[in-house]
Amino acid sequence: MESQDLRIFKYVAEQKSISKAAAMLGYVQSNVSGRIKHLEEELDTKLLNRTNRGVTLTDKGVLLLEYTEKILFLMDEVKTKMNEEKGEGSLTIGASQTISAFKIPHFLSGFLKQNKNIKVKIKTDTKQILQEQLLYGEIDGLFFSGDNDEDRFEEVYCDHEKVVLLSCKGNDKRESSPTLLVNSDPNCIYRKKMLEFSQNHNFDKPVLMEFDSLESILQGISNGLGMSVIPVDIAHSRLSRKIVQFEELSEGVQIQFVVKKGKQRSQSVKKFIRFLQKL
């Protein structure tokens, strides 16, 4: 019985859907179905009831899920203990592209000067996917913008970030139907700020131009494609005032770092939390 098969089973059980679990894991659906079938054959029992609406656990499936959670927890704990005994540590942090562009390097620069033996890995994705990864133990903590709407997470650090409205010089920011450059993720807080600004200023049917990366939005602003709302620190560090118009907005956004409640924290995570709380 392989640990990855158990992780896949856990995803399927909690999502109640093979297709949703496959999408979250980045696997093709047939691969996930095959791993579940392999588990059922190995254990010689049916684990899932399959319907048109998804899947539910059989009694044996419920029992396996209980053991799976214990096994995966113990495996993570062993890895943590082994690294600590070798004098090494690891830290995997999740963050959006926007936070990763400026905040994360700033934090890590100071943290790693004090903790040179800790290996750090950054994962960037949408807030929803990163929340799932935190719940499943794939990351140790998560930076995100906005409110914490998940009661299984504990906020251990919070900061306020100023944001600015940017547009290329020469563009009329108050034209009736401007082009708004936004992230393609509908849950992006900066996208929501841009749409809120548009509504408050009575823009008439603004055109949305969606991008998958912060760099594309910044380049689009410089090239005069439209306007966007981004953190003030990124605006000042990446864009020239000779090209771009800056307008700081009265309301910024909240940046939080959260960890999963009830999960045993490694020494690396504890050190990072203490570092953040001293800032």
N, C-alpha and C positions, 0 to 999 in steps of 0.2 A: 504494500500500500504506500503510494508516494504522497509526500506532503502537498505537492502542487495539485494533485487530484482532490485532496481534502479542501484546499483553498477554493478550487473551482466549485466543488459541491456546496461550500458555505455561501458563495456568491449566489448560486442558483436558488438555494433554500431561502435566503433572505430577500432576494428580488422576486421570488415566486415566478420566475420566467427564465428560460434558457436563452432566449434571444437578448433580453436585457443584460443578463450576466455576461454573455459573449461580447456585447457592445462595450461594456465597462472594462472588460479584461483586454479588449483589443484582439479577440480571437474570432475565427469564423464559427458560426453556430454548430456546424457539424463536428468541429473539434471538441467543443464543450459537451455535446451530446455523446460523443465517443468516450470521453473521460468518465462521464457518469455511468455509461453502460459498462465500462471496464470495472468501475467500483462495484456495481451491482453483481457482475459476474464473479469478481474476486470474493465478495462477501456472501455470494449465493442467496441474495435476497433483493426484493424490489424496494427501492428507496423513494421513488417519486410516483405520484399519480399524475398522468399527463392529460390535460383537457384543452379545449379550444381557447380557454382564457388564460392558460399558463400551466403551472405545476403546483402541486401541494405535496407535503411530506407524508409518507406512510408512517406507521408507528415505528418501524425500524429506522426510517429516515430521521424521525425526531430524535431517536436514541443516538444515531450516528452524529447528528449535529451537536448534541451535548458533548460527546467525546471529542469531536473535531475542534470545538472551541477550546477545550482543555489542552489538547495536543498542540495546537498552534500557539497558544499562550506559552506553554512550557518550552517550545522550540525557540520562540523569540527571547524568552528569559535566559535560556542556555547560551545563545549567541551573545547576549549582553554581558553575561558573567564571564564568558571566555575572553572577550575583548578587554574587559576591565582587568582581568588577571594578567593579561599580556601588557598592561600599561597603555593599551590603545582604547580609543573610543570612537563611536560613529554617531552621526546625527543626520537624519534625512528630513528636510524641511520642504513643505509645499507652499507655493505662492503663485499668484497670478503673474502674467508677464509684466504688468505695470509695476507691481511691487518689486519684482525681481530686477527690474531695470535700474533702480536706484537704491531703494531701502535695504535690500538684502546685502549687496556688496558693502554698503556703509556699516551695517551691523556686523558682518563677518570680519571686516577689516580689524575692528577692535577686539572681537571675541577671539579670533585665532592668534592674535598677538599674545593673549594670555593662556591659550590652550592649544599649543602647537601640535600635540599628539592626537588631536581629534580630527577624524576624517569627516568632511561635510559634503552632502549631496543635496542638490536642489532639484525639485520636480515642479514644473510649471504646467498648469492646465486650467480648466474652468473651475469655478468655486464648487460646483456640484460634484464633479469628479474627484477633486481634492478632498472634499468632505468624506466621500465614500472611502478613499484611500486611508484617511485618518481613522475611520471607524474600523477598517479591516487590518489596521496595524502596518500598512505599507509605508506610511510616513510617521514621524514622531510628533510633529506639530505643524500648524498651518497658519500662515499669515493671509489675511483677507481684508477687504474693504467693506464697510457697512456693518449691519447688526448681526449678532450671533443668534440665529434662529434654531439652533440645534441644542436641546437640553442635555445631550450626552457629551457635550464639550465644555471644558472649563477655560474661561478667559484668564490668562496669566499676565498679559501685557496689553496695554491700550495706548494709542497715541492719536493725535489729531493732525490731519494733513490738509494744507491749503491747496486749492485747485484754481486753475486759470482757464479762461476762454481764449483760444488762439485762432487766428486767421492770418492769411497772407496780407501784407501791406498792399493797399490799393483796392482790396475787396471791401465792399460795403457790408458790415456785419449786421446791419438792420434791414437788408433787402427783404422783400416780402416772402420770397421762396428760396432761401439759401440751401446749400448742400451741407449736410451734417455728416462728418466723418466719425463713425462709431465702431466699436468692437462688435463682431458678429454674435458674441455671447449675449443673449437677452438679459442675463442676470448681472452683467457688468455694471458696477456702480457708477463709473464715469460715463457710460452710455446713458444711464438713467438721469444723471445730472445734465447731460446735453439735451435730452428730450424735455426735461423739466424747464430748463432755461428757454428752450424754444416755445414751450407752451406759455410760460409766464410773459414772454415778449410778443405773443400773438403772431408768430410766424405763420404765414399762409401756406399750408401744404408743403412743408420742407421736404427736400429730397434726402433720403438716407443712403449713404454709401458705406457699406460694411467691409471691414477688414479683419483678418485673423491675427494680425500682429500689431504691436505698438509701433514698431519701426515703420510699417507701411502707413500708419496714420500720421506719424511725424513727417514722413516724406510727402504725403499728400497735402499737408498744411503748407509746407515750404513751396510746393509746386502750384499753390493756389487753387487746389481742388475744392476746398471748403473749410469749415471751422470744426473745432473739437474742444472738448474739456479734458484736461489731463492734470496730473499733480504739478504744482509749481516748481518743485525741485527738478523734475525731469525737463520742464520747459526751459528753465534757466541753464541747465547743463547741456542740452542737446540742440537748442534752436537759437538763432541769431536775431537780436532785436532789429537789425538792419532789414531783415526779411519779414519777420512775423510781428503781429500786433498782440500784445499781452493785456488781458483784462482780468484782474483777480476777482473771483466771486466771493460774495459775503459768507457763504456757507461752504465749508470744506467737507471732508469725509473722515470717518473713523477707521483707523487701522488697528486690527487686533491680532494677537497671537494666541491660539487655543491649542489645548491638548485634550486627549480623550479622558473622560472621568473614569476613575477606578483602575486605570491601567498602571502597572508598575513602571516607574520612570527610571531610565538608566542614569548613571552619573553624568553622562554627556548632556542629556536633556535638562537635568537639574542645574548644571552649570550654565547652560544657555539661558534658562529662565531667570536665574539670579543675575546674569549679565544684563538682560533686558530690563529687569526691574530696578537696576541701579542707574539706568540712563536718565 
